[in-house]
């Protein structure tokens, strides 16, 4: 549970840079060790100095004691020994002091270099952190800029696509409208031309019909006039023919009547006696039947004999005279027989 809490409390920098953090901790521990050692070093130096002084004092005392115990030695020897001892002791002391100073100087220089190194490392670490931070920010910004640019590009591309699509649709619509307009104008032109042609044709047809009607009327009037003329001529010819035929028929009937009258024999008839004679003949003129109608006889006793005399005269006249023309011939002949 504690490990989990520590893990959750661990800064993001340690998670992101565990090696740099470990190196920094090691440097701090090393610096702490040298600082503690430096604080302990003067005490050791003092102890060593005191020890050397004590040893020198002991040597001096021993030498003094030896000098007191050996009065027989010569002054030169004693001086030489003392000088040697003094030189040795001073040399050792100077050497020790010098070594101590050099050691302290070296230690201080080492510590200074360590501090400088630590400071440089700290600066480099800070610079690295700042660089990484800037790089991260730059990367993030670049990524965001890239995403934004891609998004903008995508939006721009989509807008461009839609614009091109709309432009294409508008162009297509314009072309369709233009085509429809052209087609409509063409249709209108064709319709106008057709209407004009139809109107012209209608006018021509009307004019033609009018002309034909006038021509027909003229021809009809002409034909009517011709018919009237022809009819009149026909009528005239017919009248003339009929007149001729009537004359021929009249002459033909008169010839028959004259022949019958020539064949009639009767005594005691009055001049005003008369009968309407109806004769039925064949194509050869042979009498087939005789009928008398509307007779005018004022003597009843002689009516029958008078009629019989007329019938005998008709039969004697058979065959009757031939007709001058076939159109004049008629099987039934009627004429008026009068005594005188």
ABEGO torsion letter per residue (X at the ends): XAAAAAAAABBAAAAABAAAAAAAAAAAAAAAAAAAAAAAAAAAAAAAAAAAAAAAAAAAAAAAAAAAABAABBAAAAAAAAAAAAAAAAAAAAAAAAAAAAAAAAAAAAAAAAAAAAAAAAAAAAAAAAAAAAAAAAAAAAAAAAAAAAAAAAAAAAAAAAAAAAAAAAAAAAAAAAAAAAAAAAAAAAAAAAAAAAAAAAAAAAAAAAAAAAAAAAAAAAAAAAAAAAAAAAAAAAAAAAAAAAAAAAAAAAAAAAAAAAABBBBGBBAABBBBBBBBBBAAGBBABBBBBGBBBABAAAAAAAAAAAAAAAAAAOBBBBBABAAABBABBBBBBBAX
